[in-house]
Amino acid sequence: MDDLIIGCSTNYDWNKLKYWINSVNKCGFVGKKILILMNCDAETVNKVVQSGFDVVAFNKDEKGNLLYNSSLAVHVERFLHIYRILSMNQYRYVITTDVKDVVFQKNPVEFLEKNLPVNGDKKYVFSSESIRYRDEPWGNNNLLETFGPFFHEMFRNNLIYNVGVLAGHGDAIRDLSAMIFNMSINRAIPIVDQAVFNFMVSQQPYLSTSLYLPSESGWACQLGTTVDPSKIESFKYFLLEQSPVFDGEKVMTSTGSEYYIVHQYDRVPDWKKIIEEKYGE
């Protein structure tokens, strides 16, 4: 049974997609690779296909450009399309991430085989942002606007887990995607996937079936809260673990373990330059 890495984008050209794509191809992953492209020029589509990815698209004009109109935020709608794709095919492990600001430094399947065996009780792996909702202004307000004051008060002390890096057994990620999408529509604000996801995974059955990993585990780092130079001075007092470090080539835990997945590297200008040089070709 194949493993799968899948992402989704709209209005991104090759110069935005190539770092994610090239990192997937360089990390040692040998499974299926799918990119859902909503609005994309024909030249970029051809480069994505030439890079070994299957493209899922919707409408095409006479020049081969992909077109798609939707009133939903892509952050939310992606989970509907991921659910549909996973419903049509079975996969052993599925990894789905944001596309514009993620790179894979190592093959994620190696981690999943070791820590999330297919016959085991754990079906998901979630990655921490190392900070609680109450201490992260954007997330705290997003939680309040999504669920209102009653549930905000109940969940504001929870540690934040990032919806932009998800992995697990194929059928489990399929069903999680359906739940995130259906709980996200008809909300008061459009971008609610992060709050919805955290609301869900703070409860059963996820508490019994998931690995909730700190940044220092080496699985995935969320640099928007742990390193971003525009925020770190105010966040550092509230971080629950050490920040990732950069050795000049790779992003590492504070103890020197190389991360499998690096998220939000574009928030750290000095790191961004080197990472994009590494994965730009």
Secondary structure, DSSP 8 states (H G I E B T S, - for coil): ---EEEEEESS--HHHHHHHHHHHHHTT--SEEEEEESSB-HHHHHHHHHTT-EEE-SEE-TTS-EE---SS-HHHHHHHHHHHHHHHS--SEEEEE-STTEEESS-HHHHHHHHS-TTSS--EEEEEEEEEGGG-HHHHHHHHHHHHHHHHHHHTTSEEEEEEEEEEEHHHHHHHHHHHHHHHTT-SSS--HHHHHHHHHTSTTHHHHEEEE-GGGSSEEEHHHHT-TTTHHHHTTT-SS---EE-SSSEE-TTS-B-SEEE-GGGSHHHHHHHHHHH--
